[in-house]
Amino acid sequence: MALETNKPSFGVLDDVKVVYAAVELAAPKACDLMADWGADVTWLENTGAGDTIRDTAYVKQAERRNQRSVSMNYFSDEGKEILFKMLADADVFIEASKGGTWARKGITDEVLWEINPKLVIVHLSGFGQSGDPKMVKRAAYDLTVMAYSGYMSQNGTQEQPMNPGPYAGDYFNSLMIVSSTLAALHKANRTGKGESIDLAMYETLLAIGQYYLVDYLNEGILWPRPGARNQNLCGIGEYKCNDGFLGVCLYGVDQNKYFLETIGLGHLWGTEDIPEDTSGLWLSNPHAAEIEAAFEAYCLEHSKYEIEADFAAHRIAAQVVMEFEDLVKEEHLKLRDDFMDWETEDGKTFKGLGVFPKFQQTPGQVWRPMPKQGGDTADVLTKLGYTADQIAALNESGVVKVAE
């Protein structure tokens, strides 16, 4: 199947051009989101094996749709020349590497701004572009920045911290990349002056994990790792029922009253320990262990669906813990068109997710599947003014890679 090379007009980012050089998850997922929202996104891959995402069976199709692939050695002299031509009319350039890598190769912010003064440049790294030299140059993955940031230490059990999955550290950073990029783009469009963003992955996780960190900073409080329950309150967490698991978030005066009555502890309501205006059943309450034990026993005697329906009717937030087989059958997801199919370059049907969020006036869309490595090299270079002979020579010398 021959892929369309001219992006159709759609989406809230229809006039935004993004170029990025990164592998796997954090930065590419950010660019995937912007591509779904209408941005014209070009993905720079090396001339070797390419993006390591290509080793995956399916997620590569989900997170590289709507993108062009140009395979090139962008640190070579000829590669730099191609890159500079690509960025001359781009709005955003995103690179992910150890801190200072691109500057050491001679591609500094100042060099790029000489070419394009309005360019928004995003440097994504594990530990930032400045600071302790041994940290700046340290390799980083989702798990290691989770460990460094203290976020991992807030998850798991008392016996062992655990990394939230799948790859939450990467995907949290995807959202930070998108938000900071669009904020800088707003400024660049307003002032005509570009911006450079030093986005350290661990700092995003510091920000996400500050809920309990600030308790420690201000009072030295160290809350225990919660396991499947909340560190502070009764009735919040994941509970085992007789047919699976239920997620519950209990809070509110009326909700607490009904909850206690339902699990057989209604006599505690309105007492000195649990007054009638109690909105949160704190673990510091002398009846906390009794309440948790009673609720655990109640759950084991009932269906997760029965409790979910009953609690929902009484304004208690509770949802069955959905497994994958539940998701694909869930009517709400079907009615919102959360799943969609599209055709891959080799003509197969791929099942994935739709475009989120849903822009009412200017919706996003899927206009092309993931291309082969270097599948757009010839087309992009042609549009930059390179002749067929020049492209063939660059391909022969290894500066670029043109897909067969």
N, C-alpha and C positions, 0 to 999 in steps of 0.2 A: 504494500500500500504506500503510495506517494503522499508524504505529509504536506499539508498546506503550509506555505512559507509566509504569506501575508496575513498578519493578525487582523481578524475582523474587529470592527469598532464595538466595544461593549465595556460596561463596568465603570465604577467610580474612579479608577486609576487609568482610564483609557489613554491619557496623554502622557503617562509616565514611562520612562525607559530605564530599566534596571539591568546592570551587568554584575555578575558575581563570580567569585572564585572560591569555592569551598566544597567540602565533601560531607557525606552522611547527613546529619540531621538539623542542627540548630539554624545555621544561615540558610541552607537550601529550603527548609520548611517555611522560613519567613518569606523567601522569594516565591515559594509555591503559593502561599496565601495571596501575595500581591498579584501574582499571575492570574489566579482565579478571579481577582477583583478587576482585572482588565489591564494590568501593566504589561508592557512588552519586555519579557525577561529572557536574557541570554546567559546561559550557564557555561562557564569556562572550565573545561576538563583538561587534565594533562594529556600528553601523547602516549603515555604508557597504558596501564590498565584502566585509566579513567577514574571516575568517582567510585569509591568503594561501595556505594549503595547498589551498584550494579551486581554485586555478589548476592543480593537478596532475591528471593523468589518473587515477591509481590509488591512490597512497599515501595519499591522503585517506581512502579507504574503509578502508584497513588500520589507520590510526592515529587514527581518530575514531569507531570502533565503540564500542558500550556507553556512549555519552555523550549528554547532553541539550544542545541549543543554545539559549541565550537571547541574543538580539541586543538590545543596549541601549547607551546613552550613560551609562556608570557614573560619569562625572565631572560630569554635570549634577546640579542639586539633586534633581530627581525620581529620577534614576538612582541617586544615592547612597542615597536612602531605600529603593529597591528592593534595592540591594546589601546594605544593613545588615540588612534583613529576611531576606535569603537566608543571611547569615552568622550570624544569631542562634543557629541550631541546627547550624551546620556544625562539622566537626572540623578541616578544613584549608582555608586559602586560599593560593593560589599566584598570584603575578603576575610577569610578565617585562617589564622595561622598563629604560631608562637609570636609573642610580642616583638615588634620591630623587624619582622622578617622582610616585609616589602620595602621598608626604608633602607635596610642593609643591601637590598638589590638595586638601589638607586631610584625606586619608585616612591618618592615621598609625597606628602600631601601638597607641598608647594609646587612640585613638578606637575602634578595632576591639575592644580588650579591654574597654572599657566596655560594649560590646554583648554580647561573649562572652568571658569571662575565660579560658576553656580553649582558645581558638582557637590553632592552630599556623599561623603566617604565614611564607611563604617568599617572599623577594625575590630573584628571579633577574635578574642583570645581567651584562654582559660584564666589568666591572671593579670591582664592589662598590658599597656604599652610602656608603663613607667612603674617605678617602685624598686623592690629588691631584685637585682639582676638575676639571681638564681631562680626566682619565682617567675619573672617576666619570660624567661626562656624555657620554662618547664612545659613539657607536653601535658595535655589535658584532655580528658574525656568526661562525659556526663557523670560517671561514678566518682571520679577523682575530685571534680569541683564540688560535687555534693558533699564529699568527705571534708574538704577544706573549709567550706562555708559554714559548717555547723548544722546545715539542714538535715544531713543524714542522721546526726546524733539525736534529732528530735523525733525520729521514726523508728519503729521496731518495738522490741520488748525490753524489759529491764535487763535481760541477759545479753541482748545483742542489738546494736543499731542495724537498721536495714535501709537499703536504697529504694525509694519509691519508683515504681516502674509503670509503664515502659518508658525509660529515658526521659523522665520528667524534667531533669535539669536541662537537657537540650531543648525540650519543647517550651519550658518557661522562658528560656532565652530567645526562642523564636518570636514569641510575643513581644519581648522587650526590643528586639531588633526592629520589628515592624513599627511599633509605637514610636521609638526614638527616631527612626528613619523618616517617618511621615511628619513628625514634629520639626525635624531639621529641614525637610523639604518645604514645609510651610514657611519657615523663616527664609530659606533661599529664594523662594518665589516672591516673597515680600520685599526683600532687600537686594536681591541680585548677587548676594554673596554666599558662597558655599559653606559647608560645615564639616568638621571631622569628629567622629564619635569614637571614643575609646571605650568599648563595651567589654568589660571583663565578666566572664560567665559567673564567677563566684560571687561578684557583687550583686548580680540579679538575684541570686539565691539568698544572699544576706537580706535583701529587701523583702523577698517572699517569706523568709523565716523569722522576721523580726517580732512577730506576735508574742512569742515567749522570750525572745532575746532581750527585749527592753525591760522585762521583769527582772532579768539578771543584771542588766546594766544599772538599773536604778535601785534595786533592793537586794541584789544577790540571790534571788529566788531561782532555784533549779527545779523545774517541774520534771517528773519522771517520764520516761518514754511510755506512750499510752497503750502500745499493743493494739488491740481491737476496740479500745474504749477511750473516752475523753479523759484528759488529765484532771479536770476540775469538777465535772458534773455527772450526776446519775442520768441514766436513760439516754445517753448519747454514745453511739458506737454501732458495732455490728453484732447482732445477736442470732444465735442458732435456734431455728424453729424445727418442727418435726418434719419439714420437707425442704429445708434449705436455710438461707440466711436473709436477715432483714436489717436494713440500715435505718436507724432511728435517731432523730434529733429533737429531744424533748425540751421545750422551753415555753413559758407563759403560765399565767395564773390559772386560767380555766383548764389549760392542758394538763397541768400538774394535778389538779383536783381529780379530773377524769382518770388520769393515768393511775393514781393511787387507788381509786375506787375499783378500777378494772382488775388490778393485780392483787386485790384482796387486802389492801392496806389503807382503805379509806378512813379508818379511825385515826390515822396520823394527821389528817388534814385539820387545820384549825387548832393544833396544839402549840405549845410554847416553842417546840423545836421546828415546827413547820406551820407558821401562821397562815391565815387565809389570803394573804397578799404575796405569798411566795411565788416568785417567777422562775427561780432556778433552784433545783435540788442539788445543792453543792455536796461534794464528797466529804467536806468537813462536817456535815450534819451527822449527829450521832446515830441516825437510822440509815445511813448510806449503804452499809453492807447488807442490811436487811432488805432494803429496797432493791438493790441489784440482784440479790439472790432470789427474791420473789419474782422479779421480772424475767430472770433467766428461766426459772421453773415454768412460768406462764408461757413463755415462748416455746419451750419444748413440748408443751401440751397442745399447741395450736399451730395451724397452718400459717405460713408467712403471708399468704394472700388474704387470709381472714383478718389477721392483725392489721395489715396494710389498709384494707378497706375500712375497717372500724376506726383506726386512728385518723385516717384521712377525713372521715366524716365528722370527727371531733377536732379538726384543725391541728392535729399532731403530725409533724413532718415525718413520714415513714415510707420507705420504698423497698420493695423486694430487691435484693442484690442480683442484678441481671447477669446471666451468663450469655455467651455469644449466641447460643441457640434461641435464647429468649429475645435478644435484640432483633434478630431477623424476622421474628414473628410479631413484634410489637406493633399494634395498630397505629399508635401515635406517630411513630417514626415513619410509617408508610404514608400517613396522611400529610406529613410535612416533607415528603420526598427526600428523606435523609440519605437514602441509598440511590445509586445510579449505576448504569452500565455504560461503558464506552469501548470502542474498538482500538486495540493496540496496533502498532505499526505492522506486526506480522499477521494481522487479520483476526486475532483471537478476541473474544469478549472478556473484558475485565470488569469485575464487580468491585465497586468502591463506594466512597462517600460523595455526596453532593458538595456544593459550594456553600460555605458558612462564613459569616452570618448571612442572612437573607436580606439583601438590599431591595427595598420595595420599588423604588423608582428606576434604579440602574443596576439590575441584577448581574452577578457574575455568571460565568459559564465555562464549560470545558470545550476548547476549540481544537486541541490536538493532543495526541498521546505522547508518552515519553519517546524522544528520538533516539536513534543509535548514537553511540559515541562519535562525535564529529559529524553527525548527520546534517548539520547546518553550516559546517565550516565553509564549503564552497559558496553557498548562497550568500552568507554574511560577507565574506571577503569580496565577492563580486559586487555587492551593493556598496562596498567601501571603495571600489574603483580598481581592484586587482583584476588582471586579465586571466584567462584560463591557463596560459603558459606560466604566468607568475605563480598562480595557485599550485600548479603541478610541480613547479620547482621547489616551492616551500614545503610541499608534501614530501617530495623526494628527499629533501635535506633534513626532515624531521622537525622542522619548526612548527608545522601544523600537521594534523591528521584528518584526512578526508574519508568519511565512511564510504565503504563500497556500495 
